[in-house]
């Protein structure tokens, strides 16, 4: 749970200025299906394949020299207390990358977004 409204959480996922503020930059991103995005200067890159504003973001992700993409689904749900729940599903992660990806989500991505938004 992030103690921030859903519109702010959404911006932290799709707005390059927010992304760079929480530490995922340099970033290229927007909320359009088909957008080719990159985070951390291209270390993570891919394509937005499904976008439901303020609700759901589905992306094909590549990291390093992956032969095929993994699939990331992020679902954001507001609650009545000006908080936002995030459900994250990351599929097709290369086995050798699994532990790094898992800790990266907590430390560098969702953890960084939570810290950034809750300190605003």
N, C-alpha and C positions, 0 to 999 in steps of 0.2 A: 504494500500500500504506500502510495506517495501522498503526502499531505500538500496537495496542490490541485487546482481544478483541472478538469480534463482538457480544456483548451490549451493550457500551459504545457501539460504533458505532451499533447499532440505536437505543439510547436517544437518541443525538445526532440521529437522524433524526426521531423521533416523540414525544419527551418535551419538553413546553414549557419545563420548567426547564433542561434541557440546551441546548435551542435558544437560549434567552435567554442562557445562559452563554457560548456560542460566538459570539453576536452576531446571531442571526437574529430577535430579538424586537422588540417584543412578538409573541408567537406563540400561536396556537390550533392544536393538533394532537393527534392520538392515533393508535392503530394499528387503527382500525375502518374497514371498507369503508363508504363513504357519508359519512364525516366531511367536513364543510366546514372547510378549514384556512385559516389566513392566517399569513404570515411578514412580518417587518419592518413590523408594524402594518397589514398589508393590502396592501402594495406588490406582494406575490406572494400569490395566493390560488387556491383550487381545491377539488378533491374527491379523496379517496382512492378509487381505483376497483379496486385489487387489493392485498391485503396477505397476505404469507406471512411470519409472524414470523421474524425473524433471517435472512431470505433475500431477500425481494423486496418492493419498494414501488413501485406504479404510481399515478401521479396525473395528473389533468387540471390544468394550470396556466394561470393568467391573470396577465398583468402589465399595468399601465396600463389602456389602453382597448382591449385586443385583442378583436376581434369573435368569435373562436373560440379554444378552448384549445389549448395545445401539450400534448404528452404526455411525461411524465418517467417513466422506468423506472430504478430503482436496485436493483442486485443486489449483495448483500453475501455474501462467501465467506470463511470462516475458513481460516487455514492452521495448520500445526503449531507455529509459533513465536510464538503469542499475537499474531498480526497478522491484519488483515482486508483483503481485496482488495475494492475497490468498482468495479463497472462501471456506467457511467452512459450512458443513451441519452436524448436529448432531441430529440423530433420535432415538426415543424410550428411551428418558430420563425418569427415574422414576419421577413422579409428585413431590414428596417431595424433590427431588434433583435439580429440574429445576433452581431455582434462584442461588444456589451455583455453579452449572455447568456453567451457563451463565456468572457470574462474574469471575469464575475461568479461563475461556477462555481468557477474556480480561486482567485480572491482572496477572495470573501466567503462561499462556501458550503463546498465540499469542503476548500479550503485552511484555512478557519477551523475546521472540524471537526477536521482533522488536527492543527493547532496546539494546539487546546484539549485534545484527548484525549491527545496525546503529552506534554503538560506536566502532566498530572494525576499 
